[in-house]
Amino acid sequence: MIKIKKGPEPAELVQYRQLPGATYQDMHGARTGKYKADGSPEDVYAVVLDNLIREQGCICAYCMCRIPEKGKNATIEHIQPQSVSPSQALDYRNMLAVCDGNRSSHSNAHKTCDAHRGDSPLSVNPLLADTIVDIKYRSDGTIYSDKAAVQNDLDVTLNLNCKERRLPENRKFALDQLLQEIRKKHPTGSIKQYCQDKLAEYQTESPHSPYVGILIYWLEKHAR
């Protein structure tokens, strides 16, 4: 999980919110006057979701897999659930783009991200750096925290170490690729400057590399 920098909300959402009786559910099918590449009309929901995905560098706000995934739809997540704070249902600053989270699975243990979270409260918020600063990674790809509340968010509420979705394995693969690159380019000597340069690259790239959180975490430790 990395910090997400919010940009301006889409004009289509601003206009839609001003309509009498506008609801989050009715964003689906609410026409914008724009059309997709296939000629079909683009609704407000699609415009907002596309904006969120671009804003996040095309990775899920929670597990950081690439979105949209092949054959699966990304979706809009509310930081403050609609059931808890209905007044924020159309608030762009309360929205994130997240992956499918294996939501069609019959086992909740195989779901992740918002599909597993439901309406449970979270202490972490990708928009607030101070809430995610205690997130760490192990070399086997496990995401964790020494703070109990954050650890509960990661491991229980969001299920970000889900083996069914191979999340630790995917993070480890991303890290191993980085380490192979470093060993190839710097078989001997200090890697500090290279790590500093690579860190800056990952922090500013768009779209982001999938599972970039573990890469940034490792580079920050070795760039000092």
MINU-803571 format. One line per 8 residues: for each residue x, y, z of N, C-alpha, C, O. Coordinates in nm, 3 decimals, padded with zeros to 5 digits. Example, Ala and Ser with C-alpha at 12.3 -4.5 7.8 and 13.67 -1.06 7.14 Angstrom:
<recs>
01.319,-00.569,00.780,01.230,-00.450,00.780,01.320,-00.330,00.780,01.424,-00.332,00.846 ~ 01.285,-00.225,00.708,01.367,-00.106,00.714,01.290,00.003,00.787,01.341,00.114,00.804
</recs>
This chain:
<recs>
00.085,-00.119,00.000,00.000,00.000,00.000,00.089,00.124,00.000,00.180,00.136,00.081 ~ 00.062,00.215,-00.090,00.138,00.339,-00.097,00.040,00.457,-00.093,-00.080,00.442,-00.116 ~ 00.094,00.575,-00.064,00.009,00.693,-00.056,-00.043,00.730,-00.195,00.031,00.728,-00.294 ~ -00.169,00.764,-00.198,-00.233,00.808,-00.321,-00.255,00.958,-00.314,-00.311,01.009,-00.216 ~ -00.211,01.029,-00.416,-00.230,01.173,-00.422,-00.356,01.202,-00.503,-00.363,01.174,-00.623 ~ -00.454,01.259,-00.436,-00.581,01.288,-00.502,-00.569,01.408,-00.594,-00.507,01.509,-00.560 ~ -00.630,01.396,-00.711,-00.637,01.506,-00.805,-00.778,01.564,-00.806,-00.861,01.526,-00.723 ~ -00.806,01.654,-00.898,-00.940,01.712,-00.908,-01.043,01.605,-00.943,-01.013,01.511,-01.018
-01.163,01.619,-00.890,-01.267,01.523,-00.924,-01.318,01.550,-01.065,-01.314,01.664,-01.112 ~ -01.367,01.449,-01.132,-01.417,01.467,-01.269,-01.535,01.564,-01.272,-01.620,01.562,-01.183 ~ -01.540,01.647,-01.374,-01.651,01.742,-01.388,-01.784,01.670,-01.397,-01.887,01.722,-01.352 ~ -01.783,01.550,-01.455,-01.906,01.472,-01.469,-01.965,01.436,-01.333,-02.087,01.434,-01.317 ~ -01.878,01.409,-01.234,-01.927,01.377,-01.100,-01.982,01.502,-01.033,-02.085,01.496,-00.965 ~ -01.915,01.615,-01.051,-01.963,01.741,-00.993,-02.103,01.772,-01.046,-02.193,01.807,-00.970 ~ -02.119,01.760,-01.176,-02.249,01.789,-01.238,-02.356,01.690,-01.192,-02.470,01.728,-01.164 ~ -02.319,01.563,-01.186,-02.415,01.460,-01.145,-02.462,01.482,-01.001,-02.580,01.467,-00.971
-02.369,01.518,-00.914,-02.401,01.536,-00.772,-02.503,01.649,-00.751,-02.574,01.650,-00.651 ~ -02.508,01.742,-00.844,-02.599,01.856,-00.833,-02.741,01.822,-00.876,-02.834,01.900,-00.854 ~ -02.759,01.705,-00.936,-02.893,01.665,-00.980,-02.979,01.629,-00.860,-02.930,01.566,-00.766 ~ -03.106,01.667,-00.860,-03.196,01.631,-00.749,-03.207,01.478,-00.736,-03.233,01.408,-00.834 ~ -03.186,01.428,-00.615,-03.200,01.285,-00.590,-03.087,01.199,-00.642,-03.102,01.077,-00.652 ~ -02.973,01.260,-00.675,-02.859,01.182,-00.727,-02.810,01.085,-00.621,-02.791,01.122,-00.505 ~ -02.788,00.960,-00.660,-02.737,00.858,-00.570,-02.618,00.788,-00.631,-02.597,00.792,-00.753 ~ -02.539,00.723,-00.547,-02.424,00.648,-00.595,-02.468,00.535,-00.687,-02.407,00.511,-00.792
-02.574,00.465,-00.648,-02.622,00.352,-00.727,-02.661,00.395,-00.868,-02.638,00.321,-00.964 ~ -02.720,00.513,-00.880,-02.767,00.559,-01.011,-02.657,00.617,-01.099,-02.682,00.659,-01.212 ~ -02.533,00.621,-01.047,-02.421,00.659,-01.133,-02.408,00.562,-01.250,-02.368,00.599,-01.360 ~ -02.443,00.436,-01.223,-02.447,00.337,-01.330,-02.562,00.374,-01.425,-02.678,00.380,-01.383 ~ -02.530,00.397,-01.549,-02.632,00.431,-01.646,-02.659,00.579,-01.661,-02.731,00.621,-01.752 ~ -02.602,00.662,-01.571,-02.621,00.807,-01.582,-02.530,00.859,-01.694,-02.408,00.864,-01.677 ~ -02.587,00.897,-01.805,-02.509,00.932,-01.924,-02.432,01.062,-01.907,-02.475,01.154,-01.837 ~ -02.317,01.066,-01.972,-02.230,01.183,-01.963,-02.221,01.257,-02.096,-02.168,01.368,-02.101
-02.273,01.198,-02.201,-02.258,01.257,-02.334,-02.131,01.210,-02.403,-02.104,01.247,-02.517 ~ -02.051,01.127,-02.332,-01.929,01.071,-02.389,-01.955,00.928,-02.434,-02.051,00.864,-02.392 ~ -01.867,00.880,-02.521,-01.884,00.745,-02.574,-01.753,00.668,-02.566,-01.644,00.724,-02.579 ~ -01.764,00.538,-02.543,-01.649,00.449,-02.538,-01.598,00.423,-02.679,-01.660,00.462,-02.778 ~ -01.485,00.356,-02.686,-01.425,00.326,-02.817,-01.517,00.241,-02.903,-01.514,00.248,-03.026 ~ -01.601,00.158,-02.837,-01.692,00.073,-02.914,-01.822,00.143,-02.953,-01.910,00.082,-03.013 ~ -01.833,00.273,-02.918,-01.950,00.351,-02.956,-02.062,00.351,-02.854,-02.161,00.422,-02.871 ~ -02.048,00.273,-02.747,-02.151,00.269,-02.643,-02.137,00.391,-02.551,-02.027,00.443,-02.534
-02.249,00.438,-02.492,-02.243,00.556,-02.406,-02.164,00.529,-02.278,-02.171,00.420,-02.222 ~ -02.090,00.629,-02.233,-02.011,00.617,-02.111,-02.086,00.683,-01.996,-02.122,00.800,-02.005 ~ -02.109,00.608,-01.888,-02.185,00.664,-01.777,-02.093,00.728,-01.673,-01.970,00.717,-01.682 ~ -02.153,00.795,-01.574,-02.077,00.867,-01.472,-01.988,00.772,-01.394,-01.873,00.805,-01.363 ~ -02.040,00.654,-01.362,-01.961,00.556,-01.286,-01.831,00.523,-01.359,-01.724,00.522,-01.299 ~ -01.841,00.496,-01.488,-01.723,00.458,-01.567,-01.621,00.572,-01.572,-01.501,00.549,-01.563 ~ -01.670,00.696,-01.585,-01.579,00.811,-01.591,-01.505,00.826,-01.458,-01.383,00.847,-01.457 ~ -01.578,00.814,-01.347,-01.516,00.828,-01.215,-01.415,00.715,-01.191,-01.304,00.740,-01.144
-01.454,00.592,-01.222,-01.364,00.479,-01.202,-01.237,00.492,-01.286,-01.127,00.469,-01.236 ~ -01.252,00.530,-01.412,-01.134,00.549,-01.497,-01.042,00.656,-01.442,-00.920,00.643,-01.447 ~ -01.100,00.762,-01.388,-01.021,00.871,-01.331,-00.944,00.822,-01.208,-00.826,00.855,-01.191 ~ -01.010,00.743,-01.124,-00.946,00.689,-01.004,-00.832,00.596,-01.042,-00.725,00.600,-00.981 ~ -00.854,00.511,-01.142,-00.751,00.417,-01.186,-00.627,00.491,-01.235,-00.515,00.457,-01.198 ~ -00.647,00.592,-01.319,-00.533,00.671,-01.368,-00.462,00.742,-01.254,-00.339,00.746,-01.249 ~ -00.538,00.797,-01.162,-00.484,00.870,-01.047,-00.395,00.779,-00.962,-00.295,00.825,-00.906 ~ -00.430,00.652,-00.953,-00.355,00.557,-00.872,-00.245,00.485,-00.950,-00.182,00.393,-00.897
-00.222,00.525,-01.072,-00.119,00.461,-01.151,-00.155,00.319,-01.190,-00.067,00.235,-01.208 ~ -00.284,00.292,-01.204,-00.333,00.163,-01.253,-00.301,00.046,-01.161,-00.279,-00.066,-01.207 ~ -00.300,00.071,-01.030,-00.286,-00.038,-00.933,-00.394,-00.026,-00.827,-00.442,00.084,-00.797 ~ -00.433,-00.140,-00.772,-00.534,-00.144,-00.666,-00.485,-00.066,-00.544,-00.369,-00.076,-00.506 ~ -00.574,00.011,-00.484,-00.537,00.093,-00.368,-00.491,00.009,-00.250,-00.418,00.058,-00.164 ~ -00.533,-00.116,-00.243,-00.499,-00.201,-00.129,-00.390,-00.303,-00.159,-00.283,-00.298,-00.097 ~ -00.413,-00.396,-00.251,-00.314,-00.502,-00.274,-00.209,-00.463,-00.377,-00.104,-00.527,-00.385 ~ -00.235,-00.361,-00.456,-00.142,-00.306,-00.556,-00.121,-00.396,-00.677,-00.019,-00.384,-00.746
-00.216,-00.485,-00.704,-00.209,-00.557,-00.831,-00.248,-00.461,-00.944,-00.306,-00.356,-00.917 ~ -00.218,-00.495,-01.067,-00.256,-00.414,-01.181,-00.409,-00.413,-01.195,-00.472,-00.518,-01.186 ~ -00.466,-00.297,-01.218,-00.610,-00.288,-01.248,-00.629,-00.206,-01.375,-00.554,-00.113,-01.402 ~ -00.734,-00.242,-01.454,-00.816,-00.363,-01.433,-00.739,-00.489,-01.468,-00.652,-00.488,-01.555 ~ -00.771,-00.598,-01.398,-00.710,-00.727,-01.426,-00.774,-00.788,-01.551,-00.890,-00.759,-01.583 ~ -00.700,-00.871,-01.620,-00.753,-00.934,-01.740,-00.875,-01.019,-01.705,-00.868,-01.109,-01.623 ~ -00.986,-00.988,-01.769,-01.108,-01.064,-01.748,-01.183,-01.031,-01.622,-01.283,-01.095,-01.591 ~ -01.136,-00.930,-01.548,-01.202,-00.893,-01.422,-01.218,-00.741,-01.416,-01.136,-00.667,-01.470
-01.322,-00.697,-01.350,-01.350,-00.554,-01.343,-01.294,-00.492,-01.215,-01.303,-00.550,-01.107 ~ -01.238,-00.373,-01.229,-01.207,-00.293,-01.111,-01.337,-00.232,-01.061,-01.437,-00.232,-01.132 ~ -01.335,-00.180,-00.940,-01.457,-00.122,-00.885,-01.422,-00.005,-00.794,-01.306,00.016,-00.760 ~ -01.523,00.071,-00.756,-01.503,00.186,-00.667,-01.526,00.143,-00.523,-01.629,00.083,-00.490 ~ -01.431,00.174,-00.439,-01.438,00.146,-00.296,-01.458,00.277,-00.221,-01.402,00.380,-00.258 ~ -01.539,00.273,-00.115,-01.558,00.390,-00.029,-01.475,00.372,00.099,-01.491,00.273,00.171 ~ -01.387,00.466,00.125,-01.304,00.459,00.246,-01.393,00.454,00.369,-01.377,00.366,00.454 ~ -01.487,00.547,00.379,-01.592,00.540,00.479,-01.711,00.472,00.413,-01.772,00.530,00.323
-01.745,00.350,00.455,-01.852,00.275,00.387,-01.983,00.354,00.379,-02.014,00.435,00.466 ~ -02.057,00.329,00.272,-02.183,00.399,00.253,-02.281,00.372,00.367,-02.361,00.459,00.403 ~ -02.275,00.252,00.424,-02.365,00.219,00.534,-02.333,00.298,00.660,-02.420,00.320,00.744 ~ -02.208,00.341,00.672,-02.164,00.417,00.789,-02.178,00.567,00.766,-02.220,00.640,00.855 ~ -02.144,00.611,00.645,-02.147,00.755,00.613,-02.212,00.776,00.477,-02.142,00.805,00.380 ~ -02.344,00.762,00.468,-02.412,00.777,00.338,-02.394,00.915,00.276,-02.403,00.929,00.154 ~ -02.367,01.017,00.357,-02.348,01.152,00.304,-02.220,01.163,00.221,-02.205,01.258,00.145 ~ -02.128,01.067,00.235,-02.002,01.069,00.161,-02.003,00.975,00.041,-01.899,00.952,-00.021
-02.119,00.923,00.008,-02.127,00.826,-00.102,-02.084,00.884,-00.235,-02.031,00.812,-00.320 ~ -02.105,01.015,-00.256,-02.068,01.080,-00.382,-01.950,01.175,-00.364,-01.925,01.262,-00.448 ~ -01.878,01.158,-00.253,-01.762,01.241,-00.225,-01.639,01.177,-00.289,-01.598,01.068,-00.251 ~ -01.580,01.246,-00.386,-01.467,01.190,-00.459,-01.350,01.158,-00.367,-01.277,01.062,-00.392 ~ -01.330,01.236,-00.262,-01.220,01.212,-00.170,-01.245,01.090,-00.081,-01.159,01.051,-00.003 ~ -01.361,01.033,-00.092,-01.392,00.910,-00.017,-01.386,00.788,-00.107,-01.423,00.678,-00.066 ~ -01.340,00.806,-00.230,-01.340,00.696,-00.328,-01.199,00.650,-00.364,-01.107,00.731,-00.376 ~ -01.186,00.519,-00.382,-01.063,00.457,-00.430,-01.100,00.357,-00.538,-01.213,00.308,-00.544
-01.005,00.326,-00.624,-01.023,00.219,-00.722,-00.957,00.093,-00.666,-00.842,00.097,-00.623 ~ -01.031,-00.017,-00.668,-00.976,-00.143,-00.616,-00.999,-00.255,-00.716,-01.079,-00.243,-00.809 ~ -00.929,-00.365,-00.695,-00.938,-00.480,-00.785,-01.064,-00.561,-00.758,-01.143,-00.529,-00.669 ~ -01.082,-00.664,-00.835,-01.196,-00.754,-00.820,-01.196,-00.823,-00.684,-01.302,-00.854,-00.630 ~ -01.077,-00.847,-00.629,-01.067,-00.907,-00.497,-01.122,-01.049,-00.488,-01.153,-01.097,-00.379 ~ -01.133,-01.115,-00.603,-01.185,-01.251,-00.607,-01.326,-01.259,-00.547,-01.362,-01.357,-00.481 ~ -01.406,-01.154,-00.571,-01.536,-01.142,-00.503,-01.637,-01.249,-00.543,-01.737,-01.267,-00.473 ~ -01.614,-01.318,-00.652,-01.708,-01.423,-00.691,-01.682,-01.555,-00.619,-01.759,-01.650,-00.634
-01.575,-01.562,-00.542,-01.543,-01.686,-00.471,-01.651,-01.719,-00.367,-01.709,-01.630,-00.305 ~ -01.676,-01.848,-00.351,-01.774,-01.892,-00.252,-01.715,-01.890,-00.111,-01.788,-01.900,-00.012 ~ -01.583,-01.878,-00.102,-01.516,-01.876,00.029,-01.467,-01.735,00.059,-01.391,-01.677,-00.019 ~ -01.509,-01.680,00.171,-01.464,-01.546,00.209,-01.313,-01.543,00.233,-01.250,-01.439,00.217 ~ -01.257,-01.657,00.272,-01.113,-01.665,00.298,-01.032,-01.645,00.171,-00.912,-01.616,00.177 ~ -01.096,-01.661,00.055,-01.028,-01.646,-00.073,-01.047,-01.506,-00.133,-00.997,-01.477,-00.241 ~ -01.119,-01.420,-00.061,-01.143,-01.284,-00.107,-01.043,-01.188,-00.043,-00.989,-01.216,00.064 ~ -01.020,-01.074,-00.110,-00.928,-00.975,-00.056,-00.985,-00.834,-00.077,-01.090,-00.816,-00.138
-00.912,-00.738,-00.026,-00.942,-00.597,-00.048,-01.085,-00.564,-00.006,-01.130,-00.614,00.097 ~ -01.159,-00.484,-00.081,-01.293,-00.445,-00.036,-01.390,-00.562,-00.039,-01.488,-00.563,00.035 ~ -01.364,-00.663,-00.125,-01.452,-00.779,-00.131,-01.448,-00.857,00.000,-01.548,-00.918,00.038 ~ -01.335,-00.854,00.069,-01.322,-00.921,00.198,-01.357,-00.826,00.312,-01.410,-00.868,00.415 ~ -01.328,-00.699,00.294,-01.351,-00.601,00.400,-01.498,-00.584,00.435,-01.534,-00.579,00.552 ~ -01.582,-00.574,00.333,-01.722,-00.540,00.359,-01.731,-00.399,00.414,-01.677,-00.305,00.355 ~ -01.800,-00.383,00.526,-01.815,-00.251,00.588,-01.731,-00.237,00.715,-01.755,-00.148,00.796 ~ -01.633,-00.325,00.733,-01.549,-00.319,00.853,-01.467,-00.191,00.855,-01.424,-00.144,00.750
-01.445,-00.134,00.973,-01.364,-00.012,00.981,-01.217,-00.040,00.952,-01.169,-00.152,00.972 ~ -01.147,00.062,00.906,-01.004,00.053,00.879,-00.931,00.167,00.948,-00.981,00.279,00.954 ~ -00.813,00.138,01.000,-00.729,00.245,01.053,-00.633,00.296,00.946,-00.584,00.409,00.955 ~ -00.607,00.214,00.843,-00.522,00.259,00.733,-00.607,00.331,00.629,-00.724,00.298,00.607 ~ -00.546,00.430,00.566,-00.612,00.507,00.461,-00.504,00.548,00.361,-00.418,00.629,00.394 ~ -00.508,00.495,00.238,-00.403,00.526,00.141,-00.390,00.674,00.107,-00.292,00.714,00.044 ~ -00.486,00.756,00.147,-00.476,00.899,00.121,-00.397,00.971,00.231,-00.357,01.086,00.213 ~ -00.376,00.904,00.343,-00.310,00.966,00.458,-00.181,00.891,00.489,-00.183,00.778,00.536
-00.067,00.956,00.461,00.062,00.891,00.475,00.088,00.841,00.617,00.148,00.735,00.635 ~ 00.043,00.916,00.718,00.073,00.877,00.856,00.001,00.750,00.898,00.037,00.690,00.999 ~ -00.102,00.707,00.823,-00.173,00.584,00.859,-00.111,00.460,00.796,-00.145,00.348,00.835 ~ -00.021,00.478,00.700,00.039,00.363,00.632,00.190,00.356,00.650,00.256,00.268,00.594 ~ 00.244,00.449,00.729,00.390,00.456,00.747,00.445,00.333,00.820,00.563,00.303,00.808 ~ 00.360,00.263,00.895,00.406,00.147,00.972,00.391,00.015,00.898,00.410,-00.092,00.956 ~ 00.358,00.021,00.770,00.348,-00.100,00.689,00.487,-00.148,00.648,00.570,-00.069,00.604 ~ 00.511,-00.278,00.665,00.640,-00.337,00.633,00.621,-00.461,00.546,00.509,-00.509,00.527
00.733,-00.511,00.493,00.729,-00.631,00.409,00.844,-00.723,00.446,00.954,-00.678,00.478 ~ 00.817,-00.854,00.441,00.923,-00.952,00.460,00.972,-00.999,00.324,00.906,-00.977,00.222 ~ 01.087,-01.063,00.323,01.148,-01.105,00.196,01.065,-01.212,00.125,01.082,-01.233,00.005 ~ 00.975,-01.280,00.198,00.890,-01.380,00.135,00.763,-01.319,00.076,00.676,-01.391,00.028 ~ 00.753,-01.185,00.080,00.639,-01.116,00.022,00.526,-01.087,00.118,00.426,-01.028,00.079 ~ 00.540,-01.127,00.243,00.436,-01.101,00.343,00.431,-00.952,00.376,00.534,-00.889,00.395 ~ 00.311,-00.897,00.381,00.291,-00.759,00.424,00.246,-00.763,00.570,00.163,-00.846,00.607 ~ 00.302,-00.674,00.654,00.269,-00.679,00.797,00.297,-00.545,00.863,00.347,-00.452,00.800
00.264,-00.537,00.990,00.295,-00.419,01.070,00.315,-00.461,01.214,00.253,-00.557,01.261 ~ 00.401,-00.389,01.285,00.421,-00.414,01.428,00.310,-00.350,01.511,00.296,-00.379,01.630 ~ 00.232,-00.262,01.449,00.119,-00.201,01.518,-00.003,-00.290,01.503,-00.041,-00.328,01.392 ~ -00.065,-00.323,01.615,-00.174,-00.422,01.615,-00.290,-00.383,01.525,-00.342,-00.467,01.451 ~ -00.332,-00.257,01.530,-00.447,-00.213,01.450,-00.418,-00.222,01.301,-00.503,-00.264,01.223 ~ -00.298,-00.182,01.262,-00.260,-00.187,01.121,-00.245,-00.333,01.075,-00.288,-00.369,00.965 ~ -00.184,-00.416,01.160,-00.170,-00.557,01.128,-00.307,-00.622,01.108,-00.324,-00.705,01.018 ~ -00.402,-00.586,01.190,-00.538,-00.640,01.175,-00.600,-00.597,01.042,-00.666,-00.677,00.975
-00.579,-00.471,01.005,-00.629,-00.421,00.876,-00.571,-00.503,00.761,-00.644,-00.546,00.671 ~ -00.441,-00.523,00.764,-00.371,-00.587,00.653,-00.402,-00.736,00.642,-00.433,-00.787,00.535 ~ -00.393,-00.804,00.756,-00.399,-00.949,00.755,-00.540,-01.005,00.770,-00.571,-01.113,00.719 ~ -00.625,-00.931,00.841,-00.759,-00.982,00.870,-00.865,-00.912,00.785,-00.936,-00.976,00.707 ~ -00.876,-00.779,00.800,-00.983,-00.708,00.732,-00.969,-00.711,00.580,-01.066,-00.739,00.510 ~ -00.849,-00.684,00.529,-00.827,-00.679,00.384,-00.771,-00.810,00.329,-00.772,-00.831,00.208 ~ -00.723,-00.898,00.417,-00.672,-01.029,00.376,-00.563,-01.018,00.270,-00.567,-01.088,00.168 ~ -00.467,-00.930,00.293,-00.365,-00.901,00.192,-00.252,-01.003,00.186,-00.159,-00.988,00.106
-00.258,-01.106,00.270,-00.162,-01.216,00.258,-00.232,-01.342,00.208,-00.191,-01.454,00.239 ~ -00.338,-01.321,00.131,-00.419,-01.431,00.078,-00.337,-01.518,-00.019,-00.291,-01.470,-00.122 ~ -00.321,-01.644,00.018,-00.243,-01.735,-00.067,-00.322,-01.778,-00.189,-00.263,-01.810,-00.293 ~ -00.456,-01.780,-00.180,-00.538,-01.817,-00.294,-00.513,-01.721,-00.411,-00.510,-01.763,-00.527 ~ -00.495,-01.592,-00.379,-00.467,-01.493,-00.483,-00.316,-01.476,-00.507,-00.274,-01.395,-00.588 ~ -00.237,-01.553,-00.435,-00.091,-01.556,-00.451,-00.028,-01.418,-00.427,00.071,-01.382,-00.490 ~ -00.086,-01.342,-00.335,-00.035,-01.206,-00.311,00.107,-01.205,-00.256,00.190,-01.132,-00.309 ~ 00.138,-01.282,-00.151,00.278,-01.283,-00.106,00.375,-01.331,-00.216,00.484,-01.276,-00.232
00.332,-01.432,-00.290,00.415,-01.485,-00.398,00.438,-01.380,-00.507,00.549,-01.368,-00.560 ~ 00.336,-01.305,-00.540,00.349,-01.202,-00.643,00.439,-01.088,-00.597,00.518,-01.035,-00.675 ~ 00.426,-01.051,-00.470,00.515,-00.947,-00.417,00.659,-00.994,-00.414,00.751,-00.919,-00.447 ~ 00.680,-01.119,-00.374,00.816,-01.174,-00.372,00.875,-01.178,-00.513,00.993,-01.149,-00.531 ~ 00.794,-01.214,-00.611,00.843,-01.218,-00.748,00.886,-01.079,-00.794,00.991,-01.064,-00.857 ~ 00.807,-00.977,-00.761,00.842,-00.839,-00.799,00.974,-00.798,-00.734,01.059,-00.736,-00.798 ~ 00.991,-00.834,-00.606,01.115,-00.800,-00.536,01.233,-00.877,-00.594,01.340,-00.820,-00.613 ~ 01.214,-01.004,-00.622,01.323,-01.084,-00.680,01.369,-01.028,-00.814,01.488,-01.031,-00.845
01.275,-00.977,-00.894,01.311,-00.917,-01.022,01.399,-00.794,-01.001,01.496,-00.772,-01.074 ~ 01.363,-00.713,-00.902,01.444,-00.595,-00.871,01.584,-00.636,-00.824,01.683,-00.577,-00.867 ~ 01.592,-00.735,-00.737,01.722,-00.778,-00.684,01.810,-00.836,-00.794,01.931,-00.817,-00.793 ~ 01.749,-00.907,-00.887,01.826,-00.960,-01.000,01.884,-00.846,-01.084,01.998,-00.853,-01.130 ~ 01.804,-00.743,-01.103,01.850,-00.627,-01.180,01.966,-00.558,-01.110,02.063,-00.519,-01.175 ~ 01.956,-00.544,-00.979,02.062,-00.478,-00.903,02.191,-00.561,-00.907,02.299,-00.506,-00.927 ~ 02.179,-00.692,-00.889,02.298,-00.778,-00.891,02.365,-00.776,-01.029,02.488,-00.784,-01.039 ~ 02.284,-00.766,-01.133,02.338,-00.765,-01.269,02.415,-00.635,-01.297,02.522,-00.637,-01.357
02.358,-00.524,-01.252,02.419,-00.395,-01.281,02.525,-00.355,-01.180,02.616,-00.277,-01.211 ~ 02.515,-00.408,-01.059,02.612,-00.373,-00.953,02.654,-00.499,-00.879,02.618,-00.518,-00.762 ~ 02.730,-00.586,-00.946,02.773,-00.710,-00.879,02.863,-00.686,-00.759,02.870,-00.769,-00.668 ~ 02.932,-00.571,-00.759,03.019,-00.536,-00.646,03.003,-00.386,-00.616,02.950,-00.311,-00.697 ~ 03.050,-00.347,-00.501,03.049,-00.206,-00.465,02.917,-00.159,-00.406,02.824,-00.237,-00.386 ~ 02.911,-00.031,-00.379,02.794,00.028,-00.315,02.676,00.037,-00.413,02.694,00.067,-00.531 ~ 02.557,00.010,-00.361,02.436,00.021,-00.442,02.350,00.140,-00.396,02.238,00.158,-00.443 ~ 02.403,00.219,-00.305,02.324,00.327,-00.245,02.270,00.424,-00.350,02.150,00.453,-00.350
02.356,00.473,-00.439,02.311,00.570,-00.538,02.212,00.509,-00.635,02.114,00.573,-00.675 ~ 02.237,00.385,-00.673,02.144,00.318,-00.763,02.006,00.303,-00.698,01.904,00.323,-00.763 ~ 02.005,00.269,-00.570,01.879,00.254,-00.498,01.807,00.388,-00.486,01.684,00.393,-00.496 ~ 01.881,00.495,-00.466,01.820,00.628,-00.459,01.754,00.664,-00.592,01.642,00.714,-00.595 ~ 01.826,00.637,-00.701,01.772,00.668,-00.835,01.650,00.580,-00.866,01.550,00.628,-00.920 ~ 01.660,00.454,-00.832,01.550,00.361,-00.860,01.428,00.394,-00.775,01.315,00.382,-00.821 ~ 01.452,00.436,-00.652,01.344,00.476,-00.563,01.267,00.594,-00.620,01.144,00.594,-00.622 ~ 01.340,00.694,-00.668,01.277,00.811,-00.728,01.196,00.772,-00.851,01.089,00.827,-00.877
01.248,00.675,-00.927,01.179,00.628,-01.047,01.046,00.562,-01.010,00.943,00.592,-01.071 ~ 01.048,00.474,-00.912,00.926,00.404,-00.872,00.823,00.498,-00.808,00.703,00.478,-00.823 ~ 00.871,00.599,-00.740,00.779,00.691,-00.672,00.707,00.783,-00.769,00.599,00.833,-00.739 ~ 00.767,00.806,-00.886,00.709,00.902,-00.981,00.655,00.837,-01.107,00.592,00.906,-01.188 ~ 00.676,00.707,-01.129,00.635,00.641,-01.252,00.483,00.639,-01.265,00.411,00.639,-01.166 ~ 00.437,00.637,-01.387,00.295,00.621,-01.414,00.280,00.552,-01.550,00.328,00.604,-01.650 ~ 00.214,00.438,-01.555,00.153,00.370,-01.441,00.255,00.309,-01.348,00.371,00.289,-01.385 ~ 00.212,00.279,-01.226,00.300,00.216,-01.128,00.325,00.070,-01.164,00.242,00.006,-01.228
00.439,00.020,-01.121,00.465,-00.123,-01.133,00.376,-00.197,-01.034,00.357,-00.151,-00.921 ~ 00.319,-00.311,-01.075,00.239,-00.389,-00.980,00.320,-00.423,-00.854,00.439,-00.455,-00.863 ~ 00.256,-00.417,-00.739,00.317,-00.450,-00.610,00.437,-00.360,-00.578,00.534,-00.404,-00.516 ~ 00.428,-00.236,-00.621,00.539,-00.143,-00.606,00.570,-00.112,-00.459,00.680,-00.067,-00.428 ~ 00.475,-00.135,-00.370,00.497,-00.105,-00.229,00.617,-00.177,-00.171,00.695,-00.117,-00.097 ~ 00.633,-00.305,-00.202,00.746,-00.382,-00.148,00.878,-00.334,-00.208,00.982,-00.341,-00.143 ~ 00.873,-00.285,-00.332,00.994,-00.235,-00.397,01.039,-00.104,-00.333,01.157,-00.084,-00.307 ~ 00.944,-00.016,-00.309,00.975,00.111,-00.243,01.028,00.087,-00.103,01.124,00.151,-00.060
00.965,-00.005,-00.032,01.007,-00.037,00.106,01.152,-00.085,00.108,01.230,-00.040,00.191 ~ 01.187,-00.176,00.018,01.323,-00.231,00.015,01.424,-00.122,-00.026,01.531,-00.112,00.033 ~ 01.389,-00.044,-00.125,01.480,00.060,-00.173,01.503,00.168,-00.069,01.615,00.218,-00.055 ~ 01.400,00.205,00.004,01.416,00.306,00.109,01.516,00.261,00.214,01.593,00.342,00.265 ~ 01.516,00.133,00.246,01.610,00.082,00.346,01.753,00.083,00.294,01.847,00.102,00.372 ~ 01.771,00.063,00.165,01.906,00.050,00.109,01.956,00.178,00.042,02.068,00.183,-00.009 ~ 01.873,00.281,00.042,01.914,00.408,-00.018,01.968,00.505,00.087,02.010,00.616,00.053 ~ 01.967,00.464,00.211,02.013,00.554,00.319,02.165,00.558,00.329,02.220,00.628,00.414
</recs>
